[in-house]
Amino acid sequence: MKQRTWLSLLLACVLLLVASACGASGQNGGSAPGKQETAGEGEQPAKLRDVQLMLDWSANTNHTGLYAAKELGYYEEEGLNVQIVQPGSGGTDAMVASGNVPFGISYQEGVTLARTQGLPLVSIAAIIQHNTSGFAAPKDRGIQKASDFEGKSYGGWGSPIEEAVMKSIMEIDGADVNKVNIVNIGDADYFTAVKRDIDFAWIYYAWTGIEAQLRGEPLDMIYVKDYSEQLDYYTPVIVTNEKLIADDPELVKAFMRATSKGYQYAIDHPEDAAALLSKAVPDLDAELVLESQKWLSPRYQDDAPRWGEQKAEVWSGYADWMFERKLLEKELDAERAFTNEFLPDK
């Protein structure tokens, strides 16, 4: 599972999308305009409401709770017919910010950038409590700490955040990012690239790291969160927009009740949840899904009081880090970038 293009290269096209969506009634994700009644908790609705959820990337174990909620009927219990769709050409953040899709999967850095550009994205749940991403290299490259990046080739996707993160953690080790050969490999497969063009890349361990284990190709993994608390940000997150929160909070509550149940199921039953994901997306490697799920399930909630909970200091800490490195044009109002109000009580 690769990192995405620099926040979907979104801002110019997003602003156009948001402007074109003003006054539209697309918040219901493709159903007829106008509100339909959303059932209260435990009630059976007379008619299901069509709702779209747009992923950030191809389906993987970051998304298992969504598929569990759908396959186990949790969304239906809330009166929702949820369609899980792949990201469009404009990017998920753009589609959600404009109201063309009511819910999506994003990342804290994407939401942060969008909000500082005046886009109304709001994170309503952290899918994973701590950052599971980092720099990975085959064992034979001898990359065990950030200073070992010197003299090596890094394969990235062309984001200024990549070099900023490398610079930040390399300086802690007394090393110089200018001694790294940075190669833009775009969407190239990690395993192909490290055999041909590069020494290391930025991955999510739960997917690419587990795949490396299954291939018998062990990695050295340097998690960015281990170098700085500011880099222990939420990735991925579930997002909606301010208009939907204001106009139809009951829909957001219903969606999150079912979604929370789905992730709790994946926490409590990783093997069964993996089977549900494999059934829903049969093109996935079932063995990879299973092993990834077993690794990731305890990390969804981790040390948080409930799944999905977000902290203001995590939002402000990473935004401050971005602002200090001139990756943001202005500081983030962290309290408005996220909310826990739609998470059900334990």
C-alpha positions as CSV (number, residue, x, y, z in Angstrom):
1,M,0.0,0.0,0.0
2,K,1.8,3.1,-1.2
3,Q,1.6,6.6,0.2
4,R,-0.5,8.9,-1.9
5,T,0.6,11.6,-4.4
6,W,1.3,14.9,-2.6
7,L,-2.1,15.1,-0.9
8,S,-3.7,14.2,-4.2
9,L,-2.2,17.4,-5.7
10,L,-5.5,18.7,-4.6
11,L,-5.8,22.3,-3.8
12,A,-6.4,24.0,-7.2
13,C,-8.9,21.4,-8.3
14,V,-10.4,21.2,-4.9
15,L,-11.3,24.9,-4.8
16,L,-12.9,24.6,-8.2
17,L,-14.9,21.5,-7.0
18,V,-16.0,23.3,-3.8
19,A,-17.1,26.3,-5.7
20,S,-19.1,24.2,-8.2
21,A,-20.8,22.3,-5.4
22,C,-22.0,25.4,-3.6
23,G,-25.8,25.2,-3.3
24,A,-25.8,21.5,-4.4
25,S,-27.6,18.9,-2.4
26,G,-25.1,16.1,-3.0
27,Q,-24.6,15.3,0.7
28,N,-26.6,12.1,0.6
29,G,-24.1,10.3,-1.6
30,G,-26.2,9.7,-4.7
31,S,-29.7,9.2,-3.3
32,A,-32.5,11.6,-4.3
33,P,-32.3,15.1,-2.9
34,G,-33.8,15.7,0.5
35,K,-33.4,14.1,3.8
36,Q,-34.6,10.6,4.6
37,E,-35.3,9.6,8.2
38,T,-32.3,7.9,9.9
39,A,-33.3,5.3,12.4
40,G,-32.3,5.8,16.0
41,E,-30.1,3.2,17.7
42,G,-31.8,-0.2,17.8
43,E,-34.7,0.8,15.6
44,Q,-35.4,-0.9,12.3
45,P,-35.9,1.7,9.4
46,A,-38.6,1.4,6.9
47,K,-36.4,2.5,4.0
48,L,-32.6,2.6,3.7
49,R,-30.8,5.8,2.8
50,D,-28.1,5.5,0.2
51,V,-24.8,6.9,1.4
52,Q,-21.4,6.7,-0.3
53,L,-18.0,6.3,1.5
54,M,-15.0,7.0,-0.6
55,L,-11.7,5.2,0.2
56,D,-8.2,6.8,0.0
57,W,-6.6,3.9,-1.8
58,S,-7.3,0.3,-2.8
59,A,-9.1,-1.6,-0.1
60,N,-6.9,-3.0,2.6
61,T,-6.9,-3.7,6.3
62,N,-7.1,0.0,7.3
63,H,-10.6,-0.3,6.0
64,T,-11.7,-3.6,7.5
65,G,-14.1,-2.1,10.0
66,L,-16.0,-0.4,7.2
67,Y,-16.4,-3.7,5.4
68,A,-17.3,-5.5,8.6
69,A,-20.0,-2.9,9.3
70,K,-21.4,-3.4,5.8
71,E,-21.2,-7.2,5.7
72,L,-22.6,-7.7,9.2
73,G,-25.6,-5.4,8.6
74,Y,-24.5,-2.7,11.1
75,Y,-25.2,0.1,8.5
76,E,-28.6,-1.4,7.6
77,E,-29.5,-1.4,11.3
78,E,-28.9,2.4,11.2
79,G,-31.0,2.8,8.1
80,L,-28.1,3.2,5.7
81,N,-27.2,1.5,2.5
82,V,-23.5,2.3,2.4
83,Q,-21.6,2.0,-0.9
84,I,-17.9,1.8,-0.5
85,V,-16.2,3.4,-3.6
86,Q,-12.7,3.9,-4.9
87,P,-11.3,7.5,-4.9
88,G,-12.2,9.6,-7.9
89,S,-9.8,11.5,-10.2
90,G,-10.2,14.6,-8.1
91,G,-9.2,12.9,-4.9
92,T,-11.3,11.9,-1.9
93,D,-10.6,15.1,0.1
94,A,-11.9,17.2,-2.8
95,M,-15.1,15.1,-3.2
96,V,-15.9,15.2,0.6
97,A,-15.0,18.9,1.0
98,S,-17.3,19.8,-1.9
99,G,-20.2,17.7,-0.6
100,N,-20.3,15.4,-3.6
101,V,-19.5,12.5,-1.2
102,P,-20.6,12.6,2.4
103,F,-17.8,10.5,4.0
104,G,-14.3,9.5,3.0
105,I,-10.9,8.2,4.2
106,S,-8.2,10.8,4.5
107,Y,-5.0,11.5,6.5
108,Q,-4.2,14.1,9.2
109,E,-1.8,15.9,6.9
110,G,-4.4,16.1,4.1
111,V,-7.0,17.5,6.4
112,T,-4.5,20.0,7.9
113,L,-3.5,21.3,4.5
114,A,-7.1,21.5,3.3
115,R,-8.3,23.4,6.4
116,T,-5.5,25.9,6.2
117,Q,-6.6,26.6,2.6
118,G,-10.2,27.2,3.8
119,L,-11.7,23.9,2.9
120,P,-14.3,22.5,5.3
121,L,-13.0,19.0,5.9
122,V,-13.5,17.6,9.4
123,S,-12.0,14.4,10.8
124,I,-14.6,12.4,12.8
125,A,-12.5,9.4,13.8
126,A,-8.9,8.2,13.8
127,I,-8.8,4.7,12.3
128,I,-5.5,3.9,13.8
129,Q,-4.4,5.5,17.1
130,H,-0.7,5.8,16.4
131,N,1.3,6.3,13.1
132,T,2.2,2.9,11.7
133,S,4.2,4.4,8.8
134,G,7.9,4.7,8.3
135,F,11.0,4.2,6.2
136,A,11.6,0.6,5.2
137,A,14.7,-1.0,3.6
138,P,15.7,-4.6,2.8
139,K,18.0,-6.0,5.5
140,D,21.0,-6.1,3.2
141,R,21.0,-2.3,2.8
142,G,22.2,-1.7,6.4
143,I,19.6,1.0,7.1
144,Q,18.8,0.8,10.8
145,K,18.7,4.4,11.8
146,A,18.0,7.7,10.1
147,S,21.7,8.6,9.7
148,D,22.1,5.5,7.5
149,F,20.0,7.2,4.8
150,E,23.2,9.1,3.8
151,G,24.5,7.8,0.5
152,K,21.4,5.8,-0.2
153,S,18.6,6.2,-2.7
154,Y,15.1,6.9,-1.5
155,G,12.1,6.2,-3.7
156,G,9.2,8.6,-3.1
157,W,6.1,10.1,-4.7
158,G,7.2,13.7,-5.0
159,S,5.9,15.3,-1.9
160,P,7.8,18.0,0.0
161,I,6.7,16.4,3.2
162,E,9.0,13.4,2.4
163,E,12.2,15.4,2.4
164,A,11.0,17.5,5.4
165,V,10.4,14.3,7.5
166,M,13.7,12.8,6.4
167,K,15.5,16.0,7.2
168,S,13.8,16.3,10.6
169,I,14.7,12.8,11.8
170,M,18.2,12.7,10.1
171,E,19.1,15.9,12.0
172,I,18.3,14.2,15.3
173,D,20.9,11.6,14.3
174,G,23.4,14.3,13.2
175,A,23.0,13.5,9.5
176,D,22.4,15.5,6.3
177,V,19.4,14.9,4.0
178,N,21.3,16.5,1.1
179,K,23.4,13.3,1.0
180,V,20.3,11.2,0.1
181,N,19.5,10.5,-3.5
182,I,15.8,11.2,-3.8
183,V,14.1,9.4,-6.7
184,N,10.5,9.9,-7.7
185,I,9.1,6.4,-8.3
186,G,5.5,7.4,-8.4
187,D,3.2,4.4,-8.0
188,A,5.9,1.8,-8.6
189,D,5.7,-1.4,-6.6
190,Y,8.0,-1.3,-3.5
191,F,9.4,-4.8,-4.0
192,T,10.2,-4.1,-7.6
193,A,11.8,-0.7,-6.9
194,V,14.1,-1.9,-4.1
195,K,15.5,-4.6,-6.4
196,R,16.1,-2.2,-9.3
197,D,16.2,1.5,-8.4
198,I,16.2,2.4,-4.7
199,D,17.4,1.4,-1.2
200,F,14.4,2.4,0.9
201,A,10.9,3.9,0.8
202,W,8.1,5.1,3.0
203,I,5.5,2.4,3.7
204,Y,2.7,1.3,6.1
205,Y,4.1,-1.7,7.9
206,A,0.6,-3.3,8.3
207,W,0.5,-3.9,4.6
208,T,3.8,-3.7,2.8
209,G,5.8,-4.8,5.9
210,I,3.6,-7.8,6.5
211,E,3.8,-8.6,2.7
212,A,7.6,-8.5,3.0
213,Q,7.5,-11.1,5.9
214,L,5.3,-13.4,3.8
215,R,7.7,-13.1,0.8
216,G,10.6,-14.0,3.1
217,E,12.2,-10.6,2.4
218,P,12.8,-9.1,5.9
219,L,12.9,-5.4,6.4
220,D,14.6,-2.9,8.6
221,M,11.8,-0.5,9.6
222,I,12.3,3.0,11.0
223,Y,9.0,4.4,12.3
224,V,8.8,8.2,12.1
225,K,6.8,8.3,15.4
226,D,9.9,6.9,17.2
227,Y,11.9,10.0,16.4
228,S,9.3,12.7,17.3
229,E,6.0,12.9,19.1
230,Q,4.9,15.5,16.5
231,L,5.2,12.8,13.8
232,D,2.9,10.4,15.7
233,Y,-0.1,11.8,13.8
234,Y,-3.4,10.1,12.7
235,T,-3.2,8.3,9.5
236,P,-5.7,7.4,8.2
237,V,-8.8,9.2,9.4
238,I,-12.5,9.3,8.5
239,V,-13.7,12.6,7.2
240,T,-16.9,14.5,6.4
241,N,-17.5,18.2,5.9
242,E,-18.8,21.1,8.0
243,K,-22.1,21.4,6.0
244,L,-23.2,17.9,6.6
245,I,-22.4,18.2,10.3
246,A,-24.5,21.3,10.5
247,D,-27.4,20.1,8.3
248,D,-27.7,16.5,9.1
249,P,-25.9,15.5,12.3
250,E,-28.2,12.5,12.8
251,L,-26.8,11.0,9.6
252,V,-23.2,11.4,10.9
253,K,-24.2,9.9,14.2
254,A,-25.8,6.9,12.6
255,F,-22.9,6.3,10.2
256,M,-20.4,6.5,13.1
257,R,-22.4,4.2,15.4
258,A,-22.3,1.5,12.7
259,T,-18.7,2.2,11.7
260,S,-17.5,2.0,15.4
261,K,-19.2,-1.3,15.7
262,G,-17.4,-2.5,12.6
263,Y,-14.0,-1.6,14.0
264,Q,-14.8,-3.0,17.4
265,Y,-15.6,-6.3,15.6
266,A,-12.3,-6.1,13.8
267,I,-10.5,-5.5,17.1
268,D,-12.3,-8.4,18.9
269,H,-12.3,-10.9,16.0
270,P,-9.3,-10.2,13.7
271,E,-9.5,-13.5,11.8
272,D,-13.2,-13.4,11.2
273,A,-12.9,-9.7,10.2
274,A,-10.1,-10.6,7.7
275,A,-12.4,-13.2,6.2
276,L,-15.1,-10.6,5.7
277,L,-12.7,-8.3,4.0
278,S,-11.5,-11.0,1.7
279,K,-15.0,-12.0,0.9
280,A,-16.0,-8.4,0.0
281,V,-12.8,-7.8,-2.0
282,P,-11.9,-11.2,-3.4
283,D,-9.0,-9.8,-5.5
284,L,-7.0,-9.3,-2.3
285,D,-4.4,-11.9,-1.2
286,A,-6.3,-13.7,1.6
287,E,-3.1,-14.7,3.4
288,L,-1.8,-11.1,3.4
289,V,-5.2,-9.8,4.6
290,L,-5.2,-12.3,7.5
291,E,-1.7,-11.6,8.7
292,S,-2.0,-7.9,8.2
293,Q,-5.3,-8.0,10.2
294,K,-3.8,-9.9,13.1
295,W,-1.0,-7.3,13.3
296,L,-3.2,-4.3,12.9
297,S,-6.3,-5.1,15.0
298,P,-4.8,-4.3,18.4
299,R,-3.4,-1.1,17.0
300,Y,-6.8,0.4,15.9
301,Q,-7.7,1.5,19.5
302,D,-4.3,0.9,21.2
303,D,-4.1,3.1,24.3
304,A,-7.1,5.3,23.5
305,P,-10.2,5.1,25.8
306,R,-12.3,4.1,22.7
307,W,-11.8,3.4,19.0
308,G,-11.6,6.6,16.9
309,E,-10.8,9.0,19.7
310,Q,-8.6,12.0,18.7
311,K,-6.6,14.4,20.8
312,A,-6.2,18.2,20.1
313,E,-2.5,18.0,21.0
314,V,-1.9,15.4,18.2
315,W,-3.5,17.7,15.7
316,S,-1.7,20.9,16.9
317,G,1.6,19.1,17.3
318,Y,1.8,17.9,13.7
319,A,0.4,21.2,12.3
320,D,3.0,23.1,14.3
321,W,5.7,20.8,12.8
322,M,4.4,21.5,9.3
323,F,4.1,25.2,9.8
324,E,7.6,25.5,11.2
325,R,9.0,23.8,8.1
326,K,6.9,26.1,5.8
327,L,4.7,23.3,4.6
328,L,1.6,25.3,5.6
329,E,0.8,28.9,4.7
330,K,-0.8,29.6,8.1
331,E,-1.3,27.9,11.4
332,L,-4.1,25.4,11.9
333,D,-7.1,26.0,14.2
334,A,-6.7,22.4,15.5
335,E,-10.0,22.4,17.5
336,R,-12.0,22.8,14.3
337,A,-10.1,20.2,12.3
338,F,-11.6,17.2,14.2
339,T,-14.4,16.2,16.5
340,N,-15.1,13.3,18.8
341,E,-18.8,14.2,19.2
342,F,-20.0,11.5,16.8
343,L,-18.2,8.6,18.4
344,P,-20.6,6.5,20.5
345,D,-19.9,6.1,24.2
346,K,-18.2,2.9,25.3
